[in-house]
Amino acid sequence: MSRLSRRALLAATGTALTGALAGCSRFNPLSSTSSVDYDESALADLPTDLPRIPPSTPVRPPTEQVASARDRIRSLLNAADLSRIPNEVVRRTLAREREYARDALTQDDTSENRVKALSGLTHARSEAMFVNAGFAVFEDSLTPADIETRRQRHRQDAEAFLADYSYDGPVDDPVGAFAEHAKIADWGQTGARIITADDHHEYENTALHAAELAQDVEWGRAYAADARRLHEHYKSTLDDAHDYEAHFASVADTLVDDVAAYTDELDRETLTGRFDRDIKNTAAESLLRDLARLRWNAAQTAVQRHDTDQPVLVIAQAMRALTADDAFADATDAVSNGAYGIPESVEPVVAERTAAVDALRELLDSSPAVLARRLAQYVRSSIRNGDQHIDRGSVLSPGRYLYAEYATATHYAAAAPAVIQRVSDALEA
């Protein structure tokens, strides 16, 4: 862990311990319950600034690909005249989905992060298809059989793309090649999975049920099509391509062995029973639980991806598991030293958010940048989730859940640079 990251952790946990030990006349700060009334206005005054995360892929989708996704939404919506639908419930449902799809079209067209822009249009295309298909059923121009035929066609296309997938990249940049293929393969696999029929659906109405069937197919098709087009575009930028499949598989083999031990989920007693104090129902418990679950989930996914020969997704998930494991170890040390009990005020929570943002900024300064940005996305999301709970006024226990959410981001960000260097060294070897 770097000097600044450790300093940020010490600042946060030091404030946490000081805040917990103060004001003992009202409650036992190290117990699992308290009668603290937190200052909601102080929470509302928390800063909401967060650094932006640049794209984690060396090559971005071309502007034409983003424009094509937008055109797909517009054409699907324009073909549906909802005023012709007599059923008011169906008409209102389709109108609601239409607004959701239209909202995606209000995103900034000039955004430099075209990966994010394209991702933001994926589900919107499925919402537009929901509207289009619902209308088409009323017009007697679409049947469930038609949708099933469409599903089979798109699934075959998605599976064919994955079967013929090539891990080409620049001869001198295996890290960049990994980052690019991790995004493309993730989109491709996600698309194939969504297209596959499932048994759970929300609507019983004939038109709406057909609409949701078509929506699933379109959602998967959009992911798979985006993956294919980005793959083609990436390959077109390569002057001297090198096939990294065997190398990525070798790195994946090593990393999956390192995280396989984390696939057993820890129970509550194992998490909380190792300390000299009772940490149940405190931020300490929530922090350790969240990091343990993150480690377990990423490790399980890495093993599953390894079993299905998806090397870049194995590496990506192993990175997350290793980072969560290091974060869990540091958080355990902090809790052992008395941190993350019940704070007397929101000050430790505010300090923890500051530490999390500082750790995120340092993470974004780490190298290689494309690996740092992948892990930084989780950190930023954790901080933003806490901020959104405040914005919505839905913070039930600031001294526990909000505190832990920011602490999770702090420890994860601080642990990430060492893992990034390890994975980079393996890819460069």
N, C-alpha and C positions, 0 to 999 in steps of 0.2 A: 504494500500500500504506500502511496507517495506521501511526502511530508505534508502537503496541503490537505490531502484527503483526511489523513489522520488528525490534523489540527481541526478540521471541520467537525469530525466525529467527536473529538474531545470537547470542543466548544459546545456541541449539542448535548452530549451526555453529561457534561459538567453542569450545564444549566438545568438539565433534567434532575440531577441528583440534588442540586441546591434547592430547586423549586419543590422537590418532593419532601425534603427535610424541614422546610420552613412551615410555620403555622401549625405546629403539632397540637395545639390546644383544641383545634376543631375536629381533627381526625387523625388516625394513624396513617401516615403517607405511604407506608409500605404494605398496607393491607389491601384487600381486594374490593373494599367498598369505601365510599366517602360521601359527605354531604356537601360537596363543593358546588357552588353556583358560579358558573363561568360567565365572564363578561362578553355577552354576544356582540356588543359594539366593537370590542377589541378584535374579535374574530373578523367582523365585517371590514375592519380597517387593514386587514392583512394585505400586503402587496400581491398583485396577481401577475406581475411580469414574469415571463418565462422565456429563456432563449429558444429561438427557432432551431429546428434540427434540419440541416441540409439533406439532400437525397443520399441514401446509402448505396446507390448503384453508380458505377463510373459512367455508364451510358443510360440516358433517360429515353423514354418513349418519344418519338417525333411528335411535333405539334399536330401533324395530320392525324395521328392515332387518337389524340384527345378530341380533336374536332369531329372525328368519325363517331366516337362514343356519344358526343352531344347530339349529333345528327340522328343517331339511332333513337334517342329519347324523344326528340321532336317528332320524328316520323311516326313512331308508335302512338304518341298522344294525338297527333293531328288526324290520324285515321279513325279516331273514336269520337263520335258525336253523342255525348251522354244524354243530351236532351231527348233523344229518341228512345230512351229506355223507360218504360212505364213504371217499373217497380221502384218505388222511392227508396227503399232500403238498399237495394243494389246500386242505384244511381248515386246515393250519398257515399257509399263505401268506395265506389270507383272514383268519385270526385275527390275524396280524401287522399287516396293513393296518387291521384294525378297531381295534387298539390305537393306531395312529398317529392315526386319526380321533378317537378318544376323547380323546387327549391335547389336542387343540385345544379340546375342551369344558371343559378345566380352566383356561383363561385367565380372567383377572379380568373378571367381568361388569360391574363398575362402572368399567372403564377409560374415561377421558375421551377418549382418542384412538380414536374409533370407526372412523376410516379404517384405522388399524393393526389394530384388532380384526377388521374385516371382511376385510382382506387376509389375516390369519392363518387365516381360515376358508375361503378359496378352495380351496386344494389339499386341505384336509381333506374338503371336500364330494366331491372326486373320489375320495379314498381310500374314503369311505363308499360311493360308487357302485361302486367296484371290488368291495367285499364283496357289495353287493346284487346286482350283475350276475352275479358268479361263482356265487352261490347260485341265482339265477333260472335259469341255464343247467342246473344239475343238476335243477331242478324242471321243466325243459322248458317254461318260460314266457318264455324270451328266446332269440332267435336272432341271428346276425350280421346278417341282413337287417333285423331289427327295429332293431338299433343303427344301421345305415346310414340307415334312414328317420329315426330320431331325429337323427342327425348333420345330414342335409340340412335338416330343419325348423329346428333351432337355428342352423345357418349362415345360412339365409335370414333369420331374425329378427335375427341379429347384423349382417348386411350391410345390412338395411333400416334399422336404427337408425343406422348410420354414414352411410348415404346421405341420410337426412333430418336429420342432425345440425345443430343451431342453436347459434351461439356467443353466446347472449344473456347479458347481465350488467348490473350497475348502471351507470347513466349516468356516475356520478362515480368509478368504481373499475375502470379497465381492468386494473390489476395484479391485483386480487383476482379478476376474471373470468378472466384468463389462468391463475392458479394453480388455480382450480376446474376449468376445462376441460382443463388439462393432465392432471390426475388422471383425470377422466372419460374423456377420449379415449384415454388410455393403457390403461385397463381395457377399453374397447370394442374397440380394435384388437387387444389381446392376446387377448381372447376369440375374435374372429373368426379370428385366426391359429391358435390351438390347436385350434379345432373342425375346421379343415380336415384332411382325412385325410393321414397320413404313412405312409411305407413301413417304418419301423423299429419293431419291437416285440420284447419280451423273451421272451415265453412261447410255447412250442409246444403246450402242453396246451390242449385245446379250450376248456375252461371259463375258464382263466386268460387265454387270448388274447382271448376275448370280454369278459372283465372289464376288460382294459386298453384295449380299444377303447371300451368304455362310459365308462371313467375319463377318457379324453381328451376325449370329448364333454362330459362333466359339468364338467370343469375349465374348458373354454372357455365353456360355458353360464353357469357361475357368474360368471366375469369379465364377460361381456356383460350378464347380468341385473343385476349390481351397478351397472354403468355406467348402464344405462337407469334404474334406480330412483333413483340419486343425481342424474342429470340432471333427472328429473321433480321430485324434491324441491327441487333448487336453483332451478329455474324457478318453483316455487311460492312461493319467498321473495322474488321480485323484484316490486316495486311498479311500477317504471317501467323496463322492460327496454330495453336498447340492443343492437343486433346488431353484434358486433365482428369478424365474419368478415373483412371487407375490411381492417380495421385490422391484425388479427393477420397476415394474409397479407402486408401491406406490411412489417411489422416482420420477418417471417420472410425475405422477399426480401433485405432488407439484411443480416441476420445470416448467412444461408447464404453470401452472397458473401464475407463476412469469414472464414469457416472452410473454404471449399472448398479452399484451398491445403494444408490439413492432411490431405487424404484419401490422400496417398502415405505409406506406412509407411516409417519410417527403418530402415535396416539397422544391424547391430551396429557396423560400422566407422565409419559416419557418426556414431553416438552416442558412441563412445569415442575416436575418432581425433582429436578437436579439441583435446585437452588436452596440456600439457607433460609429463604423467606417465601411467603406465599405470593405468587405472581398471578394467580387466577383472577380473571376479570380486570386485568390491568393492561396498560399499553404494552408492557413487556410480553405478556402472553400473546397479544394480537400480533406484535412484531415477529416473534419467533414462529408463530403459526403461519403467518403469511409467507415468510421466507422458506419455511420447510415445505409448504405446499407448492410454492413456485419451483423449488428444487425438485420435488417429487414429480410434478407434472412435466417439467422439461426433460427429466431423466427418462420417464416412461415414454414420452414421445420420441426421444432420441433412439431408444431401443426398438420401438415399433418401426421407425423409419429405417433403421438398420436392417431389420428383418425383411423389409420390402425393397431393399437396394436403392435407397434415396440418399446418397452420400452427402450432398450439400445441406440437406435438411437435417441430417444427423449432426453435422458440424454446428449448424446454427443452434439447434436445441441443446447440444452439449455445452456450447458457450454459455447459454442461459443457466443451465444446471450448475456448472462450475462457479459462475459468478454468484448464484444464490447460495451455494455451499460456503464460499469464502465470506459472504455477507452474513450468513447465519452464524459462522464461527465468531466473527467480530461482534455481532449483536449479543451472542451468548456471553462473551467476555464483559460487555457493557452492563448487561443485566446482572451478572455475578457481582459486579462492582457497585450495584445499587441503583442503576439507571432505569428509567422508564417505569417508575412507580406512579402513584396518583399525584399529579401536580396540583399545587394550591391555586394557581392562576393559569391564564392562557400564555403567560410569558415563555415557559418552556416549549409550548407548541409553536409559538412564533419563532423562537430560536431554532427549532428543528426544521421548520420550513426554510429558513435562511440557510442553514447548513446543507439542506438537500439541494437547493438551487446552486449554492457554491460548488458542491460536489458534481452537479450536472455540468456546470460550466467547465470544470476541470476535465471531466470525462470527454467533453466535446473537443478539448485541446489535445487529447491523446492521439497516438498514431499506432496503426494506420486508421485514418479518419473513417473509412467505410465500415470498419468493424466497430469503432467507437459509436458511430451513429446508430448502428443496429441496436446496441444495448441501451443507448441513451433514450431511445423511443419509449422503452418501458419506464425509465425513471421519470421522464416528462409526463407520461400518462398517470403515474401514481400521484405526482404532485398536483396535476390538473384535476384528478378525481377528487382530491381533498378540497381544492379550491371550489369545485362545482358544488360540493355538499354545502359549503358555506354560502355560496351564491343562492342556492335553492332553499336555504334555511332548514336543511335536513340533517344537521349534525346532532346526533342523539347523545353522544358522549365525547366531547372534545378531548377530555383527559385520557381517553382510551383509543377510540377508533381513529380519530383525526390525527392524534399524536402518533399513533402507530403507522398510519399511512405515510406521513412525511418521513418517519424514521426508516421505514422500509426503503424509500427512495434514497435516503442518505447512505445507508449501508450498502445498498446495491451499487450505487454509483461509485462509491469509494472502492469497492472490491473489483470493479470492472477492468481498470487499466491493466492489472497484472494478468488477468485471464486473456485480455486482448493480445498482450504481448506473447503469451504462451501459444495461442492459436495462430498468430501471425508467424511465429518461428516455425511451427509445424507446417504451415502452408508454404513457407519459403524454403523449407529444407529440400 
